């Protein structure tokens, strides 16, 4: 069995997901991790770190870098152009610090109103590397001077960042995982693709051959190759960190996952098969790769939250095919035996059916065996219908899935698998024996406007049969399934709209409706005019979509999110690369204007509170000096007075800090809403026009120009 090449104890507890390794002098690796109390631990076994300033020596090979704030992200990378030395990047909820550990000096320090939830350095960008910082609904990019190089918005707090050649063009794209269950792929400012998952995306790791692995907060891990998912596995435990390493020494790196239970495992990236697993004993805090023993061999270094570190080397030739030391012969025999039993049972069923079919005299048929036979033409059908809801039973609106057979058989049970649609991702129906029939109805409650793939497995047979046939079918629930057609005059016309020009025939738009809504279009396809009206069953708000003969298309709805979803869905279906639009959402834009005013007020209050806190800090220093002078001169009354003033100043600082924390929390929420509003405005455009809107909004916010900002959101921006 594969065993660690080395172990060590750091003597400090470290925070999960906040571990990195850097060669700060350009030669010797140093394990670096965030600890309690706003400090960063630097383990440097080969070259001592220059202490002084923020850096203080602790014990042995460990030094501590004092940050003074709760650390939210950390990484080490070669951010300096033309240098082989790594610098340390530390993110908090309010600031970004880029520290040159070798020189023991700050490279730059920057206020980050959006905070830092994930860090990534792209060293392939020219002429200078770019530091990406994912925060509160935004992604920022900086050079080594701290200058802004990149900015865009995303749907929620950013949890993970990775670089991967997603579309196979030979260049890396930025892959972003966030708390709104989405994986987004950016090419520069342009959003290339979105993948909706079932939970917050807490980790992403790039793999070979255009693949990347991902981990969700609900225990799901998996691998995508471009748009296609290769595999996924759901567990009861929570993944913490991910990396890659060629553990079995076959020339291909495996995906390594560290779990909250203290276990980590290595999986084949193509199949998801576990080839090795081990346990440290406490939550896995981080996994990095480095030549830590300086013997020209890259180790996989696993760190636990208790400060235990283990290093693993690739397997030796004699154990590389059996890293866990299991009895391969016994395991293969067990698998073959299980397969044998399954095939024997299947053969027995075939023989029984053939025997029943060969009998000419019905009295010779074994009734118990005959009960398992179903007609050869039996099929399983399914149908979606929209249910408006019932106020008496308080049943909410939903989509009713009806599954039935076309013969006298009954459906004994149904299991449906659908990611994000059910709690636990599956739903089973098993009616009592006295209520079985040839159909089963399953209510579906889609929470969001996303398409769902339903994998349906049904047990079909005779009513009193002990054996059943398994039927499997796959159905797709359209993205906008909870919108029902209605007549235009049955609901008020929405005051908000998005207008744009397209060159498409009405027939194609009706086909898009049929694929995106539960909508029958057989009669309308013969006409040249396009007009469709819907009512949302969630909000009871109207939706009107029209296309004029001039090519001007209008989407009228008071829901800005819905309008953005419709524009993006239409662009994907019609393969529209760039789309400009004009919009007007009076209520949302007025709310956005109020948010911007609130942000300016909170920024001003924050600066005032910071100045007051600095003045009070200087006052405390003076009071301490005065109290100490009075003590040395044995003037007890003066010393008592100085300490009383010191106590009052300290109380004021504590109160100011509480006010500042409340101010910061409110500011974060306002910035979150502002960034989300910009993203909504961007989603009403496609391609270069979307990127131009986001960039123009960013520029207007930096200039505090709300008039230009609202103008850009309404009419778009020039590219």
C-alpha positions as CSV (number, residue, x, y, z in Angstrom):
1,X,0.0,0.0,0.0
2,X,1.1,3.6,-0.8
3,X,2.5,5.3,2.4
4,X,3.5,8.9,3.0
5,X,7.1,9.8,2.1
6,X,7.3,12.3,5.0
7,X,5.2,13.7,7.8
8,X,5.6,16.8,10.0
9,X,3.7,18.8,12.6
10,X,3.3,22.6,12.2
11,X,2.1,23.1,15.8
12,X,-0.6,25.5,14.6
13,X,-4.3,25.0,13.6
14,X,-4.9,26.1,10.1
15,X,-8.1,27.2,8.3
16,X,-9.6,25.0,5.5
17,X,-9.1,26.1,1.9
18,X,-6.4,28.6,3.0
19,X,-3.2,26.7,2.2
20,X,-0.6,27.4,-0.5
21,X,3.1,26.8,-1.2
22,X,5.5,29.4,-2.5
23,X,9.2,29.8,-3.4
24,X,9.7,33.3,-2.0
25,X,13.4,33.3,-2.7
26,X,13.0,31.6,-6.0
27,X,14.5,28.3,-4.9
28,X,13.2,26.9,-1.6
29,X,9.5,26.1,-1.1
30,X,7.7,27.3,2.0
31,X,4.4,25.9,3.1
32,X,2.0,28.8,3.9
33,X,-1.4,28.7,5.6
34,X,-3.8,31.0,7.4
35,X,-4.2,30.4,11.1
36,X,-6.4,31.8,13.8
37,X,-6.1,35.4,15.0
38,X,-5.6,36.9,11.5
39,X,-2.1,35.4,11.0
40,X,-0.4,33.6,8.2
41,X,2.0,30.7,9.0
42,X,5.1,30.3,6.8
43,X,7.0,27.1,7.2
44,X,10.5,27.5,5.8
45,X,12.7,24.5,6.5
46,X,15.6,25.4,4.2
47,X,16.0,29.2,4.1
48,X,15.1,31.4,7.0
49,X,12.7,34.2,6.5
50,X,13.8,37.7,7.3
51,X,11.7,38.8,10.3
52,X,10.7,42.3,11.3
53,X,7.6,44.4,10.5
54,X,4.7,42.1,9.9
55,X,6.8,39.0,10.0
56,X,7.7,37.6,13.4
57,X,9.5,34.4,14.3
58,X,7.5,31.7,16.1
59,X,9.1,28.3,16.8
60,X,11.6,26.4,14.8
61,X,11.1,26.8,11.1
62,X,7.8,28.6,11.5
63,X,7.3,32.4,11.1
64,X,4.0,34.3,11.4
65,X,2.8,37.1,9.2
66,X,0.5,39.4,11.1
67,X,-2.5,40.5,9.0
68,X,-4.9,41.6,11.8
69,X,-8.0,40.7,9.9
70,X,-9.9,37.5,9.1
71,X,-8.3,35.9,6.1
72,X,-10.7,34.7,3.3
73,X,-8.3,33.7,0.5
74,X,-4.6,33.1,0.0
75,X,-2.3,32.1,-2.8
76,X,1.4,32.3,-3.8
77,X,2.5,32.9,-7.4
78,X,5.0,34.6,-9.7
79,X,3.3,37.9,-10.1
80,X,6.4,40.0,-10.7
81,X,7.3,40.1,-14.4
82,X,10.6,38.4,-15.2
83,X,11.1,37.1,-11.7
84,X,11.3,33.5,-10.5
85,X,10.3,34.5,-7.0
86,X,6.8,33.9,-5.7
87,X,4.9,36.6,-3.9
88,X,2.2,36.0,-1.3
89,X,-1.3,37.2,-2.0
90,X,-3.7,37.5,1.0
91,X,-7.4,38.5,0.7
92,X,-9.7,39.5,3.5
93,X,-13.3,40.7,3.5
94,X,-12.2,44.3,3.0
95,X,-8.6,44.4,1.6
96,X,-6.1,42.8,-0.7
97,X,-2.4,42.5,0.4
98,X,0.3,41.4,-2.0
99,X,3.4,40.7,0.1
100,X,7.0,40.1,-1.0
101,X,8.1,37.7,1.7
102,X,11.7,37.6,0.6
103,X,12.1,41.4,0.8
104,X,9.7,41.5,3.9
105,X,7.8,44.3,2.3
106,X,4.4,45.1,0.8
107,X,4.1,45.1,-2.9
108,X,0.8,46.8,-2.7
109,X,-2.2,47.1,-0.4
110,X,-5.7,47.7,-1.8
111,X,-9.1,48.3,-0.4
112,X,-11.6,45.8,-1.7
113,X,-15.2,46.8,-1.0
114,X,-16.4,43.5,-2.6
115,X,-13.9,41.4,-0.5
116,X,-11.9,38.4,-1.7
117,X,-13.4,34.9,-1.8
118,X,-11.0,33.4,-4.3
119,X,-7.6,34.2,-5.8
120,X,-5.9,33.2,-9.0
121,X,-2.8,34.4,-10.9
122,X,-2.6,34.0,-14.6
123,X,1.1,34.0,-15.5
124,X,0.5,33.5,-19.2
125,X,-1.0,36.9,-19.8
126,X,1.3,39.4,-21.6
127,X,3.1,41.5,-20.9
128,X,2.4,41.2,-17.2
129,X,0.7,38.5,-15.1
130,X,-2.8,39.2,-13.9
131,X,-4.1,38.6,-10.4
132,X,-7.8,37.7,-10.4
133,X,-9.8,38.3,-7.3
134,X,-13.3,36.9,-7.0
135,X,-15.5,38.6,-4.5
136,X,-19.0,39.8,-3.8
137,X,-20.7,39.2,-7.2
138,X,-17.7,40.6,-9.0
139,X,-14.3,39.5,-10.4
140,X,-11.4,42.0,-10.5
141,X,-8.0,41.8,-12.1
142,X,-4.8,43.6,-11.0
143,X,-1.2,43.8,-12.2
144,X,1.8,43.8,-9.8
145,X,1.4,47.5,-9.2
146,X,-2.2,47.1,-8.1
147,X,-3.6,48.7,-11.2
148,X,-7.0,47.6,-12.5
149,X,-6.7,45.3,-15.4
150,X,-10.1,43.5,-15.5
151,X,-13.5,43.8,-14.0
152,X,-16.8,42.0,-14.5
153,X,-19.8,40.9,-12.6
154,X,-21.2,37.4,-11.7
155,X,-24.3,36.2,-10.1
156,X,-23.2,35.7,-6.5
157,X,-20.2,35.4,-4.1
158,X,-17.3,33.8,-6.0
159,X,-16.1,30.6,-4.3
160,X,-13.5,29.3,-6.8
161,X,-11.5,30.3,-9.8
162,X,-9.6,28.2,-12.4
163,X,-8.0,28.5,-15.8
164,X,-8.8,25.9,-18.4
165,X,-9.0,25.6,-22.2
166,X,-12.8,25.2,-22.2
167,X,-13.6,25.6,-25.9
168,X,-10.4,24.0,-27.4
169,X,-9.0,27.2,-29.0
170,X,-5.6,26.7,-27.4
171,X,-6.1,29.6,-24.9
172,X,-7.2,29.3,-21.3
173,X,-10.6,30.6,-20.2
174,X,-11.5,31.8,-16.7
175,X,-13.9,29.3,-15.0
176,X,-15.8,30.8,-12.0
177,X,-17.8,28.9,-9.4
178,X,-20.2,30.8,-7.2
179,X,-22.8,30.5,-4.5
180,X,-25.7,30.8,-6.9
181,X,-25.1,27.2,-8.1
182,X,-23.6,28.3,-11.4
183,X,-20.3,27.6,-13.2
184,X,-19.5,30.4,-15.6
185,X,-16.9,30.5,-18.3
186,X,-15.4,33.9,-19.3
187,X,-13.3,34.7,-22.3
188,X,-12.0,38.1,-21.3
189,X,-15.1,40.2,-20.5
190,X,-17.3,37.9,-22.5
191,X,-19.4,35.2,-20.8
192,X,-19.0,32.1,-23.0
193,X,-21.1,29.5,-21.2
194,X,-23.1,28.9,-18.0
195,X,-23.6,25.5,-16.3
196,X,-26.3,25.3,-13.6
197,X,-25.6,22.9,-10.7
198,X,-27.6,21.8,-7.7
199,X,-25.5,23.6,-5.0
200,X,-22.8,26.2,-4.4
201,X,-19.7,25.5,-6.4
202,X,-16.9,25.5,-3.7
203,X,-14.0,24.2,-5.8
204,X,-12.8,23.9,-9.4
205,X,-9.6,22.3,-10.6
206,X,-8.3,22.2,-14.2
207,X,-7.5,18.8,-15.7
208,X,-6.0,17.6,-19.0
209,X,-7.8,17.4,-22.3
210,X,-10.1,20.4,-21.9
211,X,-11.5,18.9,-18.6
212,X,-12.1,20.4,-15.2
213,X,-13.3,19.0,-12.0
214,X,-15.8,20.6,-9.7
215,X,-17.1,20.1,-6.1
216,X,-20.4,21.2,-4.6
217,X,-21.3,22.0,-1.1
218,X,-23.8,19.1,-0.9
219,X,-21.1,16.5,-1.5
220,X,-21.2,16.2,-5.3
221,X,-18.0,16.0,-7.3
222,X,-17.6,15.5,-11.0
223,X,-15.8,16.3,-14.2
224,X,-16.7,18.3,-17.3
225,X,-15.1,18.2,-20.7
226,X,-16.2,21.4,-22.3
227,X,-20.0,21.5,-22.1
228,X,-20.3,17.8,-21.5
229,X,-20.2,16.1,-18.1
230,X,-18.2,12.9,-18.0
231,X,-19.3,11.7,-14.6
232,X,-20.5,12.8,-11.2
233,X,-20.6,11.2,-7.7
234,X,-22.7,12.2,-4.8
235,X,-21.5,11.5,-1.2
236,X,-22.8,12.2,2.3
237,X,-19.6,14.2,3.2
238,X,-18.5,17.7,2.1
239,X,-15.6,18.2,-0.2
240,X,-13.1,20.8,1.0
241,X,-10.3,21.1,-1.5
242,X,-9.2,19.6,-4.8
243,X,-6.0,19.3,-6.8
244,X,-4.4,17.0,-9.4
245,X,-1.4,14.6,-9.0
246,X,-0.1,11.5,-10.8
247,X,-0.3,9.2,-7.8
248,X,-0.2,5.9,-9.7
249,X,2.7,7.0,-11.9
250,X,1.0,6.2,-15.2
251,X,1.7,9.6,-16.8
252,X,-1.8,10.9,-16.3
253,X,-2.8,13.0,-13.3
254,X,-5.7,11.9,-11.1
255,X,-8.2,14.2,-9.4
256,X,-7.4,14.4,-5.7
257,X,-10.3,15.4,-3.4
258,X,-9.9,16.3,0.3
259,X,-13.0,15.8,2.5
260,X,-14.4,17.2,5.7
261,X,-14.0,13.8,7.4
262,X,-10.2,13.9,7.1
263,X,-10.2,11.5,4.2
264,X,-8.8,12.2,0.8
265,X,-9.1,10.1,-2.4
266,X,-7.6,9.9,-5.9
267,X,-10.0,9.3,-8.8
268,X,-9.5,8.6,-12.4
269,X,-10.5,11.7,-14.3
270,X,-12.2,9.9,-17.1
271,X,-14.3,7.4,-15.1
272,X,-14.4,8.7,-11.5
273,X,-13.0,5.3,-10.2
274,X,-11.2,5.6,-6.8
275,X,-7.7,4.3,-7.1
276,X,-6.4,5.4,-3.7
277,X,-7.7,6.8,-0.4
278,X,-6.2,7.7,2.9
279,X,-7.2,9.5,6.1
280,X,-5.4,12.1,8.2
281,X,-7.8,12.2,11.1
282,X,-9.1,15.8,11.0
283,X,-10.6,17.9,8.2
284,X,-8.4,18.3,5.2
285,X,-7.4,21.9,5.1
286,X,-5.3,22.0,1.9
287,X,-3.5,20.0,-0.7
288,X,-0.6,21.4,-2.7
289,X,2.2,20.1,-4.9
290,X,5.9,21.0,-4.5
291,X,9.4,19.6,-4.4
292,X,9.3,20.1,-0.6
293,X,12.3,17.8,0.2
294,X,14.4,19.4,-2.5
295,X,15.2,16.0,-4.1
296,X,13.8,16.9,-7.6
297,X,10.6,14.9,-6.9
298,X,7.3,16.7,-6.7
299,X,5.3,15.5,-3.7
300,X,1.5,15.7,-3.0
301,X,1.3,17.6,0.3
302,X,-1.8,17.1,2.4
303,X,-2.5,19.3,5.4
304,X,-5.1,18.8,8.1
305,X,-6.8,21.5,10.1
306,X,-4.8,20.4,13.2
307,X,-1.5,21.2,11.5
308,X,-0.5,17.7,10.5
309,X,1.3,17.5,7.1
310,X,1.9,14.4,4.9
311,X,3.8,14.2,1.7
312,X,3.2,11.5,-0.9
313,X,5.3,10.5,-3.9
314,X,4.1,8.6,-7.0
315,X,3.8,4.9,-6.5
316,X,6.7,2.5,-7.1
317,X,6.5,0.2,-10.1
318,X,5.5,-2.8,-8.1
319,X,2.4,-1.3,-6.5
320,X,1.2,1.3,-9.0
321,X,-1.7,-0.9,-10.2
322,X,-2.8,-1.6,-6.6
323,X,-2.3,1.5,-4.5
324,X,-4.6,0.4,-1.7
325,X,-3.1,-3.0,-1.2
326,X,-6.3,-5.0,-1.8
327,X,-6.5,-8.6,-2.9
328,X,-7.2,-8.1,-6.6
329,X,-7.9,-11.8,-7.3
330,X,-10.5,-12.0,-4.5
331,X,-12.1,-8.8,-5.7
332,X,-12.3,-9.9,-9.3
333,X,-13.8,-13.3,-8.2
334,X,-16.5,-11.5,-6.2
335,X,-17.4,-9.2,-9.1
336,X,-17.5,-12.2,-11.5
337,X,-19.7,-14.1,-9.1
338,X,-22.1,-11.2,-8.8
339,X,-22.3,-11.0,-12.6
340,X,-22.9,-14.8,-12.8
341,X,-25.8,-14.6,-10.4
342,X,-27.4,-11.7,-12.3
343,X,-27.0,-13.5,-15.7
344,X,-28.4,-16.8,-14.3
345,X,-31.5,-14.9,-13.0
346,X,-32.0,-13.2,-16.4
347,X,-31.6,-16.6,-18.2
348,X,-34.2,-18.1,-15.9
349,X,-36.7,-15.3,-16.7
350,X,-36.1,-15.8,-20.5
351,X,-36.6,-19.5,-20.2
352,X,-39.8,-19.1,-18.3
353,X,-41.3,-16.6,-20.8
354,X,-40.3,-18.9,-23.7
355,X,-41.9,-21.9,-22.0
356,X,-45.2,-20.0,-21.4
357,X,-45.2,-18.9,-25.1
358,X,-44.7,-22.5,-26.3
359,X,-47.7,-24.0,-24.4
360,X,-50.8,-24.6,-26.6
361,X,-53.0,-25.7,-23.7
362,X,-53.6,-22.8,-21.2
363,X,-54.3,-25.3,-18.4
364,X,-50.6,-26.4,-18.5
365,X,-49.3,-22.9,-17.8
366,X,-47.9,-22.1,-14.3
367,X,-50.1,-19.2,-13.2
368,X,-47.4,-17.7,-10.9
369,X,-44.9,-17.7,-13.9
370,X,-47.5,-16.3,-16.3
371,X,-48.2,-13.4,-14.0
372,X,-44.7,-12.0,-14.8
373,X,-45.3,-11.9,-18.6
374,X,-46.5,-8.6,-20.2
375,X,-47.7,-8.0,-23.7
376,X,-44.9,-7.6,-26.2
377,X,-46.2,-4.3,-27.5
378,X,-46.2,-2.6,-24.0
379,X,-44.8,0.9,-24.1
380,X,-44.3,3.5,-21.4
381,X,-45.7,7.0,-22.2
382,X,-45.3,10.3,-20.4
383,X,-47.0,13.7,-20.6
384,X,-46.6,17.1,-19.0
385,X,-49.6,19.2,-18.0
386,X,-49.6,22.5,-16.0
387,X,-51.7,22.7,-12.9
388,X,-52.8,26.2,-11.9
389,X,-52.9,25.5,-8.2
390,X,-55.7,25.1,-5.7
391,X,-56.5,27.7,-3.0
392,X,-58.7,25.3,-1.0
393,X,-56.0,22.6,-0.7
394,X,-53.2,25.3,-0.7
395,X,-51.5,23.3,-3.5
396,X,-49.1,25.6,-5.3
397,X,-48.9,25.8,-9.1
398,X,-46.9,22.9,-10.6
399,X,-46.3,20.7,-13.6
400,X,-48.0,17.3,-13.4
401,X,-46.0,14.4,-15.0
402,X,-48.3,11.6,-16.0
403,X,-46.6,8.2,-16.7
404,X,-48.8,5.4,-18.1
405,X,-48.6,2.2,-20.1
406,X,-50.6,1.4,-23.2
407,X,-51.8,-2.1,-22.1
408,X,-53.5,-3.8,-19.2
409,X,-50.4,-3.8,-17.2
410,X,-49.9,-1.8,-14.0
411,X,-47.1,0.5,-12.8
412,X,-45.9,-0.8,-9.5
413,X,-43.4,2.0,-8.7
414,X,-41.6,4.9,-10.4
415,X,-38.2,6.4,-9.6
416,X,-37.3,9.8,-11.2
417,X,-33.8,11.3,-11.1
418,X,-33.4,15.0,-11.8
419,X,-30.7,17.3,-10.6
420,X,-32.0,20.3,-8.7
421,X,-35.7,19.4,-9.1
422,X,-36.1,17.2,-6.0
423,X,-34.5,17.3,-2.6
424,X,-31.9,14.6,-2.8
425,X,-32.2,14.7,-6.6
426,X,-34.6,11.7,-6.8
427,X,-38.2,11.0,-6.2
428,X,-39.9,7.6,-5.8
429,X,-43.6,6.7,-6.0
430,X,-44.8,3.4,-4.7
431,X,-48.6,3.2,-4.4
432,X,-50.3,0.6,-2.2
433,X,-51.2,-2.7,-3.9
434,X,-55.0,-1.9,-3.9
435,X,-54.4,1.4,-5.7
436,X,-52.0,0.4,-8.5
437,X,-53.1,1.2,-12.0
438,X,-51.7,1.6,-15.5
439,X,-50.7,5.2,-14.7
440,X,-48.9,7.3,-12.0
441,X,-49.0,11.1,-11.6
442,X,-46.1,12.9,-10.2
443,X,-46.2,16.7,-9.3
444,X,-43.1,18.7,-10.2
445,X,-42.2,22.0,-8.6
446,X,-39.4,23.7,-10.6
447,X,-37.9,26.4,-8.3
448,X,-36.0,28.3,-11.1
449,X,-36.4,28.9,-14.8
450,X,-33.9,26.2,-15.9
451,X,-34.3,23.1,-18.0
452,X,-34.4,19.8,-16.2
453,X,-33.5,16.3,-17.6
454,X,-35.7,13.6,-16.0
455,X,-34.5,10.0,-16.0
456,X,-37.6,7.9,-15.4
457,X,-37.5,4.2,-14.3
458,X,-40.7,2.3,-13.9
459,X,-41.6,-1.2,-12.7
460,X,-44.3,-2.6,-15.1
461,X,-46.0,-5.9,-14.8
462,X,-49.3,-7.6,-13.8
463,X,-51.1,-6.6,-10.7
464,X,-50.3,-9.6,-8.6
465,X,-46.9,-10.4,-10.2
466,X,-43.8,-10.9,-8.1
467,X,-41.5,-10.0,-10.9
468,X,-41.6,-6.7,-12.9
469,X,-40.1,-5.3,-16.1
470,X,-38.0,-2.2,-15.8
471,X,-38.8,0.5,-18.3
472,X,-36.5,3.5,-18.7
473,X,-37.3,6.7,-20.5
474,X,-35.8,10.2,-20.5
475,X,-37.8,13.4,-20.7
476,X,-36.8,17.1,-20.7
477,X,-38.8,19.6,-18.7
478,X,-38.7,22.9,-20.6
479,X,-37.0,25.9,-19.1
480,X,-40.1,28.1,-18.8
481,X,-42.6,25.4,-17.9
482,X,-44.5,27.4,-15.3
483,X,-45.7,30.0,-17.9
484,X,-49.1,29.3,-19.4
485,X,-50.4,30.8,-22.6
486,X,-53.2,33.4,-22.1
487,X,-55.0,35.9,-24.2
488,X,-53.4,39.4,-24.4
489,X,-56.5,41.2,-23.2
490,X,-56.9,39.0,-20.0
491,X,-54.0,40.7,-18.2
492,X,-52.6,44.3,-18.0
493,X,-49.7,45.1,-20.4
494,X,-46.4,45.2,-18.5
495,X,-44.8,48.7,-18.2
496,X,-41.3,47.3,-18.6
497,X,-39.8,45.9,-21.8
498,X,-36.6,45.0,-23.8
499,X,-36.5,45.7,-27.5
500,X,-34.0,44.5,-30.1
501,X,-33.7,43.7,-33.8
502,X,-33.4,40.2,-35.2
503,X,-33.6,38.8,-38.7
504,X,-35.6,35.6,-38.1
505,X,-38.8,34.1,-39.4
506,X,-41.8,33.7,-37.2
507,X,-41.7,29.9,-37.7
508,X,-38.3,29.6,-36.0
509,X,-39.6,31.6,-33.0
510,X,-42.5,29.4,-32.6
511,X,-40.2,26.4,-32.6
512,X,-38.2,28.2,-29.9
513,X,-41.4,28.6,-27.9
514,X,-42.2,24.9,-28.3
515,X,-38.7,23.9,-27.0
516,X,-38.7,26.4,-24.1
517,X,-42.4,26.4,-23.0
518,X,-45.1,23.8,-22.6
519,X,-46.7,25.4,-25.6
520,X,-48.5,24.0,-28.7
521,X,-47.7,25.8,-31.9
522,X,-49.3,23.8,-34.7
523,X,-51.8,26.4,-35.7
524,X,-49.6,29.5,-35.3
525,X,-46.7,28.2,-37.4
526,X,-48.7,28.8,-40.6
527,X,-48.9,32.6,-40.0
528,X,-46.1,35.1,-40.6
529,X,-46.8,37.2,-37.5
530,X,-45.3,36.2,-34.2
531,X,-47.1,37.1,-31.0
532,X,-47.3,35.1,-27.7
533,X,-48.7,36.0,-24.3
534,X,-48.1,34.1,-21.1
535,X,-48.9,34.3,-17.4
536,X,-46.4,33.4,-14.8
537,X,-47.9,30.9,-12.3
538,X,-45.3,31.9,-9.7
539,X,-46.0,35.6,-9.6
540,X,-49.2,35.9,-11.7
541,X,-47.5,38.5,-13.8
542,X,-47.9,38.7,-17.6
543,X,-45.3,38.1,-20.3
544,X,-45.8,39.3,-23.9
545,X,-43.4,38.5,-26.8
546,X,-44.0,40.0,-30.2
547,X,-42.1,40.3,-33.5
548,X,-42.9,43.0,-36.0
549,X,-42.5,42.7,-39.8
550,X,-39.6,45.2,-39.5
551,X,-37.6,42.7,-37.4
552,X,-38.1,44.5,-34.1
553,X,-38.8,42.1,-31.3
554,X,-40.2,43.1,-28.0
555,X,-40.3,41.2,-24.7
556,X,-42.7,42.9,-22.2
557,X,-42.4,41.8,-18.6
558,X,-41.9,43.5,-15.2
559,X,-39.4,40.8,-14.2
560,X,-35.9,41.8,-15.3
561,X,-34.4,38.4,-14.5
562,X,-37.0,36.7,-16.7
563,X,-36.3,39.1,-19.5
564,X,-32.6,38.3,-19.3
565,X,-33.3,34.6,-19.3
566,X,-35.5,34.9,-22.4
567,X,-32.8,36.9,-24.3
568,X,-30.1,34.4,-23.4
569,X,-32.3,31.4,-24.3
570,X,-33.3,33.0,-27.6
571,X,-29.7,33.8,-28.5
572,X,-28.6,30.3,-27.8
573,X,-31.4,28.7,-29.8
574,X,-31.0,31.1,-32.8
575,X,-27.2,31.1,-32.5
576,X,-27.0,34.9,-32.1
577,X,-23.4,36.0,-31.3
578,X,-24.0,39.7,-30.7
579,X,-27.2,41.4,-29.8
580,X,-27.8,45.0,-28.8
581,X,-31.0,46.1,-27.0
582,X,-32.8,49.0,-25.4
583,X,-34.7,48.5,-22.2
584,X,-36.8,50.2,-19.7
585,X,-37.6,48.8,-16.2
586,X,-38.7,51.8,-14.3
587,X,-39.1,50.1,-10.9
588,X,-35.8,48.2,-10.9
589,X,-33.9,51.2,-12.2
590,X,-35.3,53.5,-9.5
591,X,-34.3,50.9,-6.9
592,X,-30.8,50.7,-8.5
593,X,-30.5,54.5,-8.3
594,X,-31.5,54.4,-4.6
595,X,-28.8,51.6,-4.0
596,X,-26.1,53.8,-5.6
597,X,-27.0,56.7,-3.4
598,X,-26.8,54.4,-0.4
599,X,-23.4,53.1,-1.5
600,X,-22.0,56.7,-1.7
601,X,-23.4,57.5,1.8
602,X,-21.9,54.3,3.3
603,X,-18.5,55.0,1.6
604,X,-18.5,58.5,3.1
605,X,-19.5,57.2,6.5
606,X,-16.8,54.5,6.4
607,X,-14.1,57.1,5.6
608,X,-15.3,59.3,8.5
609,X,-15.3,56.4,10.9
610,X,-11.8,55.3,9.8
611,X,-10.5,58.8,10.4
612,X,-12.1,59.0,13.8
613,X,-10.6,55.6,14.7
614,X,-7.2,56.8,13.6
615,X,-7.5,59.9,15.8
616,X,-8.6,57.8,18.8
617,X,-5.7,55.4,18.3
618,X,-3.2,58.3,18.4
619,X,-5.0,59.6,21.5
620,X,-4.5,56.3,23.2
621,X,-0.8,56.4,22.5
622,X,-0.5,59.8,24.0
623,X,-2.6,58.8,27.1
624,X,-0.4,55.7,27.7
625,X,2.7,57.9,27.6
626,X,1.2,60.5,30.0
627,X,0.0,57.7,32.4
628,X,3.5,56.2,32.4
629,X,5.1,59.5,33.0
630,X,2.8,60.2,35.9
631,X,3.6,56.8,37.4
632,X,7.3,57.4,37.2
633,X,6.8,60.8,38.9
634,X,4.6,59.0,41.5
635,X,1.7,61.4,40.7
636,X,-1.1,59.0,41.4
637,X,-3.9,61.5,40.7
638,X,-2.5,62.4,37.3
639,X,-2.0,58.7,36.5
640,X,-5.6,57.9,37.5
641,X,-6.9,60.7,35.4
642,X,-4.9,59.6,32.4
643,X,-6.1,56.0,32.7
644,X,-9.7,57.2,33.0
645,X,-9.3,59.1,29.8
646,X,-7.6,56.0,28.3
647,X,-10.6,53.9,29.3
648,X,-13.1,56.4,27.7
649,X,-11.1,56.5,24.5
650,X,-10.9,52.7,24.3
651,X,-14.7,52.5,24.9
652,X,-15.2,55.0,22.0
653,X,-13.0,52.9,19.7
654,X,-14.9,49.7,20.5
655,X,-18.2,51.5,19.8
656,X,-16.7,52.9,16.6
657,X,-15.6,49.5,15.6
658,X,-19.1,48.0,16.1
659,X,-20.6,50.9,14.0
660,X,-17.9,50.3,11.3
661,X,-18.7,46.6,11.2
662,X,-22.4,47.3,10.8
663,X,-21.6,49.9,8.1
664,X,-19.4,47.4,6.3
665,X,-22.1,44.7,6.3
666,X,-24.6,47.1,4.9
667,X,-22.1,48.3,2.3
668,X,-21.4,44.7,1.2
669,X,-25.1,44.1,0.7
670,X,-25.6,47.3,-1.3
671,X,-22.6,46.5,-3.5
672,X,-24.0,43.0,-3.9
673,X,-27.3,44.4,-5.2
674,X,-25.5,46.9,-7.4
675,X,-23.3,44.2,-9.0
676,X,-26.3,42.0,-9.5
677,X,-28.2,44.9,-11.2
678,X,-25.3,45.4,-13.6
679,X,-25.3,41.7,-14.3
680,X,-29.0,41.7,-15.1
681,X,-28.5,44.7,-17.4
682,X,-25.7,42.7,-19.1
683,X,-27.9,39.6,-19.6
684,X,-30.3,41.7,-21.7
685,X,-27.5,41.9,-24.3
686,X,-25.3,39.3,-26.0
687,X,-21.7,39.1,-26.9
688,X,-19.6,42.3,-27.3
689,X,-22.6,44.5,-26.4
690,X,-22.9,42.7,-23.1
691,X,-19.2,43.2,-22.3
692,X,-19.5,46.9,-23.3
693,X,-22.4,47.5,-21.0
694,X,-20.6,45.9,-18.0
695,X,-17.4,47.9,-18.7
696,X,-19.3,51.2,-19.1
697,X,-21.3,50.5,-15.9
698,X,-18.0,49.9,-14.0
699,X,-16.5,53.1,-15.4
700,X,-19.6,55.1,-14.4
701,X,-19.6,53.7,-10.9
702,X,-15.9,54.6,-10.4
703,X,-16.8,58.2,-11.6
704,X,-19.9,58.3,-9.3
705,X,-21.9,59.2,-12.4
706,X,-25.3,57.7,-11.8
707,X,-26.9,59.6,-14.8
708,X,-24.5,58.0,-17.3
709,X,-24.9,54.6,-15.5
710,X,-28.7,54.6,-15.9
711,X,-28.3,55.8,-19.5
712,X,-26.0,52.9,-20.3
713,X,-28.3,50.4,-18.7
714,X,-31.3,51.7,-20.7
715,X,-29.7,52.1,-24.1
716,X,-26.6,50.0,-24.1
717,X,-23.0,51.1,-24.7
718,X,-20.9,51.6,-27.7
719,X,-18.3,48.9,-28.3
